[in-house]
C-alpha cells in the first residue's frame, strides 16, 4: 500500500496548528487557575493576622446584598 493520504500537506499543517492552539489555550487556562488559587491562598494567609478585616468585609457584603434580597422577596401581607 502506498503512502497516499486523503489530507493534503497544507491541511495537515492547519490541523497541527489548530491542535497546538487548543493545547496552548488549555495550558493557559490551567496556569491562570493555579495562579488564581495561589493568590487566594496568599491573601487568606495575610488576612489571618487581621480578623477584623474579615469581619468588616463580611458585614459590607451582607449590607450590600440586603437591598437585593429585599427586592427579590415579594411582600407577603
C-alpha positions in Angstrom: 0.0 0.0 0.0 1.4 3.4 -0.9 1.7 6.3 1.4 -1.3 8.0 -0.1 -3.3 10.2 2.3 -6.6 12.0 1.9 -5.3 15.0 3.6 -3.1 17.5 1.8 0.1 18.7 3.5 -1.4 22.2 4.0 -4.4 20.7 5.7 -2.2 18.6 8.0 -0.3 21.7 8.9 -3.6 23.6 9.6 -4.8 20.7 11.8 -1.5 20.7 13.7 -1.7 24.4 14.3 -5.3 24.1 15.5 -4.3 21.3 17.9 -1.4 23.3 19.2 -3.5 26.4 19.6 -6.1 24.4 21.6 -3.4 22.9 23.7 -1.9 26.3 24.4 -5.4 27.6 25.4 -5.8 24.7 27.8 -2.4 25.3 29.3 -3.1 29.0 29.8 -6.4 28.3 31.5 -4.8 25.8 33.8 -2.0 28.2 34.6 -4.4 31.0 35.3 -6.4 28.7 37.6 -3.2 27.8 39.5 -2.2 31.5 39.8 -5.6 32.5 41.0 -5.6 29.7 43.6 -2.1 30.7 44.8 -3.2 34.4 45.0 -6.3 33.5 47.0 -4.2 31.3 49.4 -1.7 34.2 49.9 -4.5 36.7 50.6 -6.1 34.3 53.1 -2.8 33.8 54.8 -2.3 37.6 55.0 -5.8 38.2 56.3 -5.5 35.7 59.1 -3.4 38.3 61.0 -6.3 40.8 60.7 -9.6 39.1 61.7 -11.3 42.4 62.0 -10.8 42.9 58.2 -12.6 39.7 57.5 -15.5 40.6 59.8 -15.7 44.1 58.2 -15.7 42.7 54.7 -18.4 40.2 55.7 -20.6 43.0 57.1 -20.1 45.1 54.0 -21.0 42.3 51.7 -24.1 41.4 53.8 -25.2 45.0 53.8 -24.8 45.3 50.0 -26.8 42.1 49.5 -29.8 43.1 51.7 -31.4 45.6 49.3 -31.2 43.0 46.5 -32.7 40.3 48.7 -35.5 42.7 49.8 -36.4 43.4 46.2 -36.3 39.7 45.2 -38.6 38.6 48.0 -42.2 39.7 47.5 -44.1 41.1 50.4 -46.5 38.6 52.0 -49.0 40.8 53.7 
